[in-house]
């Protein structure tokens, strides 16, 4: 099967649609009944990450990577960003939101606050030119710096550096009813970045076609995971953030 090495974002994402038909050849898998209503369908869990050695390797790298950045980057960057966030608008420095992780379980996802405090934060995702986004929040979002506190989620074991991006609970409930395969995204830990995001498919989830493309790429990642794939995703994500 062709791997994702192309640099053309639109072409790579479009290619993901053809992967769907290949998913049916997976015959060795474990099926679990998930009681969580957001993840109530049967989930095929066969993946290289079903292998305990691969899972331990990925978790070891998550701990090492997140701990390094928390100690050497977040330790000094967080106080600086906190001051700028507080000067820009009233409200807390961090935004906490309930999202779904592996097996549909709920965890608290941590981000730097980029919006004014509002009652719709947990039910209405951000959109382009969203008036709730603050001036400094827009800058954080542009360079994806608002996601950095999720390194704490990674260290705590709720997330991975790389995996399907976690959506808020309200969105998961909606998307699971729209896409039969959607619940399978919860077979592994969610990530700060993922295959879809490394190809430029990130941000608002109002475009249903983009959500569908993300699901295709997420399922491909779960079933075809490798350490090399993770390295390539990190490199592409870094280039996107740096604009190179």
C-alpha positions as CSV (number, residue, x, y, z in Angstrom):
1,X,0.0,0.0,0.0
2,X,1.2,3.5,-0.8
3,X,2.5,5.4,2.2
4,X,2.0,9.0,3.0
5,X,5.2,10.7,1.9
6,X,3.9,13.3,-0.5
7,X,4.2,17.0,0.4
8,X,1.1,18.1,-1.5
9,X,-1.5,18.5,1.2
10,X,-4.7,18.4,-1.0
11,X,-3.4,15.5,-3.0
12,X,-2.5,13.5,0.1
13,X,-5.8,14.1,1.8
14,X,-7.7,13.2,-1.4
15,X,-5.8,10.0,-1.6
16,X,-7.0,9.0,1.9
17,X,-10.5,8.3,0.5
18,X,-9.1,5.4,-1.5
19,X,-7.7,3.8,1.6
20,X,-11.2,3.1,3.0
21,X,-11.8,0.1,0.8
22,X,-8.5,-1.5,2.0
23,X,-9.7,-1.5,5.7
24,X,-11.9,-4.5,5.0
25,X,-8.9,-6.8,4.6
26,X,-8.2,-6.7,8.4
27,X,-9.4,-10.0,9.7
28,X,-7.4,-10.4,13.0
29,X,-8.9,-8.1,15.5
30,X,-10.3,-7.9,19.0
31,X,-13.8,-6.5,19.4
32,X,-14.9,-4.8,22.7
33,X,-18.3,-3.6,23.7
34,X,-17.9,0.0,24.8
35,X,-20.4,1.2,27.3
36,X,-19.7,4.9,26.9
37,X,-22.6,6.4,24.8
38,X,-20.1,8.4,22.7
39,X,-18.3,5.2,21.7
40,X,-21.1,2.6,21.9
41,X,-20.3,0.8,18.7
42,X,-18.1,-2.2,18.3
43,X,-14.5,-1.1,17.7
44,X,-12.0,-3.2,15.7
45,X,-8.8,-2.8,17.7
46,X,-6.3,-4.7,15.5
47,X,-3.3,-2.5,15.1
48,X,0.5,-2.7,15.4
49,X,-0.2,-0.9,18.7
50,X,-2.1,-4.0,19.9
51,X,1.4,-5.4,20.3
52,X,2.5,-4.7,23.9
53,X,6.1,-4.0,22.9
54,X,5.0,-1.4,20.3
55,X,2.6,0.2,22.9
56,X,5.4,0.3,25.5
57,X,7.8,1.9,23.0
58,X,5.3,4.5,22.0
59,X,4.4,5.3,25.6
60,X,8.1,5.5,26.6
61,X,8.7,8.0,23.8
62,X,5.7,10.0,24.9
63,X,7.0,10.2,28.4
64,X,10.5,11.2,27.3
65,X,9.3,13.8,24.8
66,X,6.7,15.4,27.0
67,X,8.9,15.5,30.1
68,X,11.7,17.1,28.2
69,X,9.5,19.9,26.8
70,X,7.7,20.5,30.1
71,X,11.0,20.9,31.9
72,X,13.0,22.8,29.3
73,X,10.3,24.7,27.4
74,X,7.0,25.0,29.2
75,X,8.8,25.8,32.5
76,X,9.8,29.3,31.2
77,X,7.3,29.8,28.3
78,X,4.2,29.2,30.4
79,X,4.7,32.2,32.8
80,X,5.5,34.5,29.8
81,X,2.4,33.4,27.8
82,X,0.3,33.6,31.0
83,X,1.1,37.3,31.5
84,X,0.3,38.0,27.8
85,X,-3.0,36.1,28.0
86,X,-4.1,37.9,31.2
87,X,-3.1,41.3,29.7
88,X,-5.1,40.6,26.5
89,X,-8.4,39.6,28.1
90,X,-10.1,38.7,31.4
91,X,-10.3,35.0,32.4
92,X,-8.1,32.1,33.3
93,X,-4.8,31.3,31.6
94,X,-5.8,27.7,30.8
95,X,-8.9,26.4,29.1
96,X,-10.0,23.0,30.2
97,X,-12.5,21.0,28.3
98,X,-13.9,17.5,28.6
99,X,-13.0,15.3,25.6
100,X,-12.9,11.7,24.7
101,X,-9.8,9.5,24.7
102,X,-9.2,5.8,24.0
103,X,-12.3,3.6,24.5
104,X,-14.4,6.7,24.6
105,X,-13.4,7.5,28.2
106,X,-13.6,11.2,29.2
107,X,-10.6,13.3,30.2
108,X,-9.9,17.0,30.8
109,X,-7.9,18.4,27.8
110,X,-5.8,21.4,28.7
111,X,-5.0,24.4,26.4
112,X,-3.9,28.0,26.7
113,X,-7.1,30.1,26.6
114,X,-7.5,31.8,23.2
115,X,-11.1,33.0,23.6
116,X,-13.1,35.3,25.8
117,X,-14.9,33.4,28.5
118,X,-18.2,32.2,27.0
119,X,-21.1,29.9,27.7
120,X,-20.8,28.1,24.3
121,X,-17.2,27.0,24.7
122,X,-18.1,23.3,25.3
123,X,-20.7,23.0,22.6
124,X,-19.6,25.3,19.8
125,X,-16.1,24.8,18.3
126,X,-14.2,27.8,16.9
127,X,-14.7,28.9,13.4
128,X,-12.8,31.2,11.0
129,X,-13.0,34.8,12.1
130,X,-14.8,33.7,15.3
131,X,-15.5,36.8,17.4
132,X,-14.8,34.9,20.6
133,X,-11.1,34.6,19.7
134,X,-8.9,37.2,21.4
135,X,-6.1,39.1,19.6
136,X,-3.4,37.2,21.4
137,X,-5.4,34.0,21.2
138,X,-5.4,34.3,17.4
139,X,-1.7,34.5,17.4
140,X,-1.4,31.4,19.6
141,X,-3.8,29.5,17.3
142,X,-1.9,30.5,14.2
143,X,1.3,28.9,15.5
144,X,-0.5,26.1,17.4
145,X,1.0,27.3,20.7
146,X,-2.3,26.9,22.5
147,X,-1.9,23.1,22.3
148,X,1.4,23.0,24.3
149,X,-0.2,22.4,27.7
150,X,-1.5,19.1,26.3
151,X,2.1,17.9,26.9
152,X,0.8,17.6,30.5
153,X,-2.0,15.4,29.3
154,X,0.6,13.2,27.5
155,X,2.7,12.8,30.6
156,X,-0.4,12.0,32.6
157,X,-1.3,9.2,30.1
158,X,-4.5,10.7,28.7
159,X,-3.0,11.6,25.4
160,X,-0.1,10.7,23.1
161,X,2.2,13.0,21.1
162,X,0.8,11.5,18.0
163,X,-2.7,10.1,17.4
164,X,-6.2,11.1,16.3
165,X,-7.0,14.6,17.6
166,X,-9.5,14.5,20.4
167,X,-12.8,16.3,19.8
168,X,-15.1,17.7,22.4
169,X,-17.8,15.3,23.7
170,X,-20.6,17.1,21.9
171,X,-18.9,16.8,18.6
172,X,-18.1,13.1,19.1
173,X,-21.7,12.4,19.8
174,X,-22.7,14.1,16.5
175,X,-20.0,12.6,14.3
176,X,-20.5,9.1,15.5
177,X,-24.1,9.2,14.2
178,X,-22.8,10.6,10.9
179,X,-19.9,8.2,10.2
180,X,-20.2,4.4,10.8
181,X,-16.4,4.1,11.3
182,X,-16.0,7.2,13.5
183,X,-15.9,5.4,16.9
184,X,-12.9,3.4,15.8
185,X,-10.8,6.5,16.2
186,X,-11.0,5.8,20.0
187,X,-9.1,2.6,19.7
188,X,-5.9,4.3,20.8
189,X,-5.0,7.4,22.8
190,X,-5.7,10.8,21.1
191,X,-2.7,12.9,20.0
192,X,-1.5,16.5,20.1
193,X,-1.0,16.1,16.4
194,X,-1.9,13.3,13.9
195,X,-1.6,12.1,10.4
196,X,-4.4,14.3,9.2
197,X,-3.0,17.4,10.9
198,X,0.5,16.8,9.5
199,X,-1.1,17.2,6.0
200,X,-2.8,20.5,7.0
201,X,-6.3,19.1,8.0
202,X,-6.7,20.9,11.3
203,X,-8.8,23.6,12.9
204,X,-12.6,24.0,12.8
205,X,-14.8,20.9,12.4
206,X,-17.7,22.6,10.6
207,X,-16.7,21.2,7.2
208,X,-18.1,17.7,7.1
209,X,-15.9,16.6,4.2
210,X,-12.8,17.6,6.1
211,X,-14.1,15.6,9.1
212,X,-14.6,12.6,6.9
213,X,-11.0,13.0,5.5
214,X,-9.7,13.1,9.1
215,X,-11.5,9.9,10.0
216,X,-9.9,8.2,6.9
217,X,-6.5,9.3,7.9
218,X,-6.9,8.5,11.6
219,X,-8.0,4.9,10.7
220,X,-5.1,4.5,8.4
221,X,-2.7,5.6,11.2
222,X,-4.2,3.2,13.7
223,X,-4.0,0.2,11.4
224,X,-0.6,1.0,9.9
225,X,1.2,2.6,12.8
226,X,5.0,2.5,12.8
227,X,7.8,4.4,14.5
228,X,8.9,5.7,11.1
229,X,5.4,7.0,10.5
230,X,5.5,8.9,13.8
231,X,8.8,10.5,12.9
232,X,7.5,11.6,9.6
233,X,4.3,13.1,11.2
234,X,6.5,15.0,13.7
235,X,8.7,16.4,10.9
236,X,5.7,17.5,8.7
237,X,3.9,19.0,11.7
238,X,7.1,21.0,12.6
239,X,7.3,22.3,9.1
240,X,3.7,23.4,9.1
241,X,4.1,25.3,12.4
242,X,7.3,26.9,11.1
243,X,5.9,27.6,7.7
244,X,8.7,25.9,5.8
